[in-house]
Amino acid sequence: MPKNRSNLKSIHAMFLPMNNEIKHFSWGSYSSLSNLFGIDNSSHQPQAEIWMGAHPNGCSTVLINGQITNISTLIEQDKALFLGENIAKIFGQLPYLFKVLAADKALSIQVHPNKLQAQQGFERENTLGINLTAKNRNFKDKNHKPELVYALTEYQAMNGFRPISDIIRNFLLLEIAELSELIYDLVTNQTSQGLAIFCTALLSLDGQQKSTVLAKLLHSVNKTSESTCLVILDLAKQHSDDLGLFTPLLLNVITLNPGEAMYLDAQTPHAYLKGTGLEIMANSDNVLRAGLTDKYIDIKELIACTLFDKKPVDSLLLTPIIDNNILHYPIPVADFKFAIIQHANQHDISIQGAEILLALDHSMLLTHKNGESCKIKKGQSVFVPAYAEHYAISSKGRVARAYN
């Protein structure tokens, strides 16, 4: 144990209220964060994401002895103290990033690599001398990026491939002659490999052929009120010349009701279309885009990092395990855990790693056995270091708990 660890523990509070950066991406909502949490938007900018964590692209700050301090700087003083011995040994950093995401428009269709792909891709691009900030950089770090989203409002998304038979039916109904050969090839090879070949060819269309198939797509979907077609028409208002408009025919389209949650695997194509929710993910910025974007698309790398397996619609929603008024959502990775604490009254919680708590509906009161207490307003978050070991929480509403 470092000589100064006991001193660090004695001088730092058990509860550290956070100041979090708001990202003003163009697809963000102008009103959702204000409506849900009373967050000011007098500058009238799109408020897309609130980042809670230690990611270098948007690190939260806390007040330490009157000084504004990055959480990452705090953790670096003694990783084992702030993160917990095991977390510090395994990850060496806060292993998750917690967000509020508010979308008025669709985010890009994307795939995240698995851990091995991320490690190999990161090293390969370093060897090639591609700058980390270059537009054609695919791998920003060595980590995977599994995600969970918890809906605060109705939350529309796409996640995972439909059955190949459904994909074939959807494309045949379009009656686009320019796609007939691609569809025939998929009909005769209804395998993951066949779907990969089909998607590669579709995304590679360019020039007049691309313009023609998009025009025929919109002409076809304009003739029906079927829900998938309405999604395509809505996306076309945002991205009229983008092959990603075909994606709702390939992927499951799902609308989460408030309070429902969904997990997004690595190597699985997905996109968030509209709504506000909580998002927790591994601490990574690795994104391979497939459409609905003006950003760089590397089709070869995208296809290599995608699993072309169907994902049944009834498998998308996560069923929480309820224990003493706490909803625990099963996560198949070690990087993060997520829970919703409901109507807690001095509920005792033991911790083994650093946590972030976000008050969703009402204020929350945290207390510690050393006599320290901390009241956090609705829409605000607090960082609880591992050295707190346990705390008690009270709130009339829901509190989101991001932890490890």
C-alpha positions in Angstrom: 0.0 0.0 0.0 1.4 3.4 -0.9 2.5 5.5 2.1 0.0 8.2 1.3 -3.1 6.0 0.9 -4.4 6.4 4.4 -3.9 10.2 4.1 -5.7 10.3 0.8 -8.6 8.4 2.2 -8.9 10.6 5.2 -8.8 13.9 3.3 -11.3 13.0 0.6 -15.0 12.9 0.9 -17.0 9.7 0.5 -19.4 11.4 -1.9 -18.1 13.6 -4.7 -20.8 15.5 -6.6 -20.0 15.6 -10.3 -19.9 18.4 -12.9 -20.4 16.7 -16.3 -19.8 17.9 -19.9 -22.8 18.2 -22.2 -22.0 17.3 -25.9 -23.8 19.5 -28.4 -23.9 17.1 -31.4 -26.2 18.2 -34.2 -28.6 15.2 -33.7 -29.3 16.2 -30.1 -32.5 17.4 -28.5 -33.1 21.1 -27.7 -35.6 20.4 -25.0 -35.4 16.8 -23.5 -32.7 17.5 -20.9 -34.6 20.6 -19.8 -37.9 18.8 -19.6 -36.5 15.8 -17.7 -34.0 17.4 -15.4 -34.4 21.2 -15.6 -31.0 21.6 -17.3 -30.7 25.1 -18.7 -30.5 25.6 -22.5 -30.7 29.3 -22.8 -28.1 29.2 -25.5 -30.5 27.1 -27.6 -28.0 24.4 -28.7 -28.7 20.8 -29.3 -28.0 18.9 -26.1 -27.1 15.4 -27.2 -25.2 13.7 -24.4 -24.1 14.2 -20.8 -20.9 12.3 -20.1 -20.3 10.9 -16.7 -16.9 9.3 -16.1 -13.2 9.7 -16.8 -13.0 9.5 -20.5 -10.4 11.9 -21.9 -12.9 13.3 -24.5 -15.3 14.4 -21.8 -14.0 13.9 -18.3 -16.2 14.8 -15.3 -14.9 17.0 -12.6 -15.3 17.1 -8.8 -14.4 19.7 -6.2 -11.5 18.7 -4.0 -10.4 21.2 -1.4 -11.9 24.0 -3.3 -10.1 23.0 -6.5 -11.9 21.7 -9.7 -10.3 18.3 -10.4 -10.8 15.8 -13.2 -11.9 12.4 -12.0 -9.2 10.9 -14.1 -6.6 13.0 -12.2 -8.0 11.9 -8.9 -8.0 8.2 -9.9 -4.3 8.5 -11.0 -3.3 9.5 -7.4 -4.1 5.9 -6.3 -6.0 3.6 -8.6 -6.5 0.9 -6.0 -7.9 3.3 -3.5 -10.4 5.0 -5.9 -11.3 2.1 -8.2 -10.8 -0.9 -5.8 -7.9 -3.3 -5.8 -9.3 -5.8 -8.3 -10.6 -3.1 -10.8 -7.3 -1.3 -10.7 -5.4 -4.5 -11.4 -7.7 -5.7 -14.2 -8.6 -2.5 -16.0 -6.2 0.2 -14.7 -8.9 2.9 -15.2 -12.5 3.5 -14.6 -13.8 0.8 -16.9 -17.1 2.3 -18.0 -18.6 5.5 -19.3 -22.1 6.6 -18.3 -24.2 8.9 -20.4 -27.6 10.5 -20.8 -28.3 10.4 -24.5 -31.0 12.6 -26.0 -31.7 12.2 -29.7 -34.0 14.2 -31.9 -32.4 12.7 -35.0 -30.8 9.4 -35.8 -27.3 8.5 -34.8 -25.1 6.7 -37.4 -25.6 3.0 -37.9 -22.5 1.4 -36.3 -20.7 -1.6 -35.1 -18.2 -1.9 -32.3 -15.3 -4.4 -32.5 -14.7 -7.1 -29.9 -11.7 -6.8 -27.7 -9.3 -8.8 -29.8 -10.3 -6.9 -33.0 -9.9 -3.6 -31.1 -6.4 -4.6 -29.9 -5.2 -5.8 -33.3 -6.8 -2.9 -35.1 -5.3 -0.3 -32.8 -1.8 -1.7 -33.1 -2.2 -2.0 -36.9 -3.3 1.6 -37.4 -0.5 2.8 -35.1 2.0 0.8 -37.2 0.6 2.5 -40.3 1.1 5.9 -38.7 -2.6 6.9 -38.8 -3.0 9.7 -36.3 -5.5 9.1 -33.5 -7.5 12.2 -34.6 -7.4 11.4 -38.3 -10.8 11.1 -40.1 -9.9 7.7 -41.4 -8.9 6.3 -38.0 -11.1 3.3 -37.1 -9.6 2.2 -33.8 -9.1 4.9 -31.1 -8.1 2.5 -28.3 -7.6 -1.2 -27.6 -11.0 -1.8 -25.9 -14.3 -3.2 -26.9 -17.5 -1.2 -26.5 -20.5 -3.2 -25.3 -23.5 -1.0 -24.3 -26.7 -1.0 -22.4 -29.4 1.6 -23.0 -32.2 2.3 -20.5 -35.2 4.3 -21.9 -36.3 7.5 -20.1 -38.8 8.3 -22.8 -40.0 6.3 -25.8 -36.7 5.2 -27.4 -36.6 4.0 -31.0 -33.6 2.0 -32.2 -32.4 -0.6 -34.5 -30.5 -3.6 -33.2 -29.3 -6.8 -34.8 -30.1 -8.5 -38.1 -33.6 -9.8 -38.9 -33.9 -13.4 -40.1 -32.5 -13.7 -43.6 -35.9 -14.9 -44.9 -37.4 -11.6 -43.7 -34.6 -9.6 -45.3 -35.2 -11.3 -48.6 -39.0 -10.7 -48.4 -38.4 -7.0 -47.5 -36.2 -6.4 -50.5 -38.3 -8.4 -53.0 -41.3 -6.2 -52.1 -39.3 -3.1 -53.2 -39.2 -4.5 -56.8 -35.9 -2.7 -57.5 -34.5 -4.2 -60.7 -31.0 -3.0 -60.0 -30.9 -5.1 -56.8 -32.3 -8.3 -58.3 -29.0 -9.9 -58.8 -27.9 -9.2 -55.2 -31.2 -10.5 -53.9 -30.9 -13.7 -56.0 -27.4 -14.4 -54.6 -28.8 -14.0 -51.1 -31.8 -16.3 -51.9 -29.3 -19.0 -53.1 -27.0 -18.5 -50.1 -29.0 -17.9 -47.0 -26.1 -18.1 -44.6 -24.1 -15.6 -42.6 -21.6 -15.5 -45.4 -24.3 -14.8 -47.9 -25.6 -12.0 -45.8 -22.1 -10.5 -45.5 -21.7 -10.6 -49.3 -25.1 -9.0 -49.8 -24.4 -6.1 -47.3 -20.9 -5.5 -48.7 -22.4 -5.2 -52.2 -25.2 -3.0 -51.1 -23.0 -0.6 -49.2 -20.5 -0.4 -52.1 -23.1 1.0 -54.6 -22.1 4.4 -55.8 -22.7 7.0 -58.5 -25.8 6.7 -60.6 -26.6 3.2 -59.4 -26.7 4.4 -55.8 -28.9 7.4 -56.7 -31.3 5.1 -58.7 -31.8 2.5 -56.0 -32.4 5.2 -53.4 -34.9 6.9 -55.5 -36.7 3.7 -56.1 -36.6 2.8 -52.4 -38.3 6.0 -51.5 -40.9 5.7 -54.3 -41.7 2.2 -53.0 -42.0 3.0 -49.3 -44.1 6.1 -50.1 -46.9 3.7 -51.2 -47.4 2.1 -47.8 -48.0 3.0 -44.2 -46.2 -0.1 -42.9 -44.1 0.9 -39.8 -40.7 0.0 -41.2 -41.4 2.2 -44.3 -42.4 5.1 -42.1 -39.0 4.8 -40.3 -37.3 4.9 -43.7 -39.2 8.0 -44.8 -38.4 9.7 -41.5 -34.7 8.9 -41.9 -34.8 10.2 -45.5 -35.7 13.6 -44.2 -32.3 13.6 -42.4 -30.1 11.6 -44.9 -31.7 11.6 -48.3 -28.6 10.3 -50.2 -27.4 7.6 -47.8 -27.5 3.8 -48.3 -28.2 3.5 -44.6 -31.9 4.1 -45.6 -32.0 0.4 -46.5 -31.0 -0.6 -43.0 -34.5 -0.8 -41.4 -35.1 -3.6 -43.9 -32.1 -5.5 -42.6 -32.2 -4.8 -38.9 -34.8 -5.2 -36.1 -36.6 -1.9 -35.4 -37.7 -1.6 -31.8 -39.2 1.1 -29.6 -38.4 0.8 -25.9 -41.0 2.1 -23.5 -39.8 4.2 -20.6 -38.2 1.9 -18.0 -37.2 -0.8 -20.5 -33.6 -1.7 -21.2 -31.7 -3.3 -24.1 -28.1 -4.7 -24.4 -26.0 -4.2 -27.5 -23.4 -6.7 -28.2 -20.0 -6.1 -29.8 -20.0 -6.9 -33.6 -23.7 -6.2 -33.8 -25.0 -3.4 -36.1 -27.3 -0.9 -34.3 -28.5 2.7 -34.4 -30.3 4.9 -32.0 -33.1 6.8 -33.9 -35.0 8.9 -31.5 -35.6 9.4 -27.8 -33.8 9.9 -24.5 -32.2 7.3 -22.4 -29.3 6.3 -20.2 -26.3 4.6 -21.8 -23.5 2.7 -20.1 -20.7 1.2 -22.0 -17.1 0.0 -21.7 -14.7 3.0 -21.7 -14.0 3.0 -25.4 -14.5 5.2 -28.5 -14.2 2.5 -31.1 -16.9 3.0 -33.8 -17.2 1.5 -37.3 -19.9 3.3 -39.2 -22.3 1.7 -41.7 -24.6 4.6 -42.7 -26.7 7.6 -41.8 -23.6 9.6 -41.5 -21.3 12.0 -43.2 -18.3 10.5 -41.4 -15.8 8.0 -42.7 -17.0 4.5 -43.6 -14.5 1.7 -44.0 -16.6 -1.0 -45.6 -13.9 -3.7 -45.4 -13.2 -3.1 -41.7 -16.9 -2.8 -40.9 -17.7 -6.2 -42.6 -14.7 -7.8 -40.9 -15.9 -6.7 -37.4 -19.6 -7.7 -37.9 -21.3 -10.9 -37.0 -24.0 -11.6 -39.6 -26.2 -13.6 -37.4 -29.9 -13.0 -36.8 -31.0 -11.6 -33.4 -34.6 -12.5 -32.5 -36.7 -9.5 -31.5 -37.9 -11.2 -28.3 -34.2 -11.5 -27.2 -33.5 -7.7 -27.4 -35.1 -6.5 -24.1 -33.3 -7.2 -20.8 -35.4 -8.7 -18.0 -34.2 -7.2 -14.7 -33.6 -9.3 -11.6 -35.6 -7.6 -8.8 -34.1 -7.7 -5.3 -35.4 -5.5 -2.4 -36.8 -2.8 -4.8 -33.6 -2.7 -6.9 -33.7 -3.7 -10.5 -30.4 -5.4 -11.5 -29.9 -5.8 -15.3 -27.8 -8.8 -16.4 -24.7 -7.8 -18.3 -22.5 -10.4 -20.0 -19.3 -8.4 -19.7 -17.1 -7.5 -16.7 -16.6 -3.8 -17.6 -19.8 -2.5 -16.0 -23.0 -3.3 -14.1 -26.2 -1.3 -14.1 -29.1 -1.1 -11.7 -32.2 1.0 -10.9 -32.8 1.7 -7.3 -36.5 2.5 -6.6 -38.0 4.4 -3.7 -35.1 3.7 -1.4 -35.4 4.4 2.3 -32.0 4.3 4.0 -31.1 1.3 1.8 -27.6 0.0 2.6 -25.4 -0.8 -0.3 -21.9 -2.3 -0.2 -19.5 -1.5 -3.0 -16.3 -3.1 -4.3 -15.5 -0.5 -7.0 -16.1 3.1 -8.0 -19.7 4.0 -8.6 -21.7 6.8 -10.3 -25.2 7.5 -9.1 -27.7 9.6 -11.1 -31.0 10.9 -9.5 -33.7 10.4 -12.2 -37.0 11.6 -10.6 -36.3 13.2 -7.3 -33.4 14.3 -5.2 -31.4 11.6 -3.3 -29.7 11.5 0.1 -26.5 9.5 0.6 -25.2 8.9 4.1 -22.1 7.1 5.4 -21.3 5.6 8.8 -18.7 8.3 9.4 -21.5 10.8 9.6 -21.0 12.3 6.2 -24.1 13.0 4.1 -24.7 14.3 0.6 -27.9 15.5 -1.1 -28.0 15.3 -4.9 -30.7 17.0 -6.9 -32.7 15.4 -9.7 -30.6 15.2 -12.9 -27.3 15.4 -11.0 -24.8 12.7 -10.4 -22.3 11.7 -7.7 -19.0 9.8 -7.8 -18.6 7.3 -5.0 -15.0 6.0 -4.7 -14.3 2.4 -3.8 -12.8 3.4 -0.4 -16.3 4.4 0.8 -17.0 0.6 1.0 -20.7 1.1 1.7 -23.4 3.8 1.9 -27.1 4.3 2.6 -29.4 5.8 0.0 -32.8 7.4 0.3 -35.0 8.8 -2.6 -38.6 9.1 -3.4 -37.9 8.2 -7.1 -35.5 6.2 -9.2 -31.7 6.4 -8.9 -29.6 4.9 -11.7 -26.5 3.1 -10.5 -23.5 2.6 -12.7 -20.8 0.4 -11.1 -18.5 -2.5 -11.4 
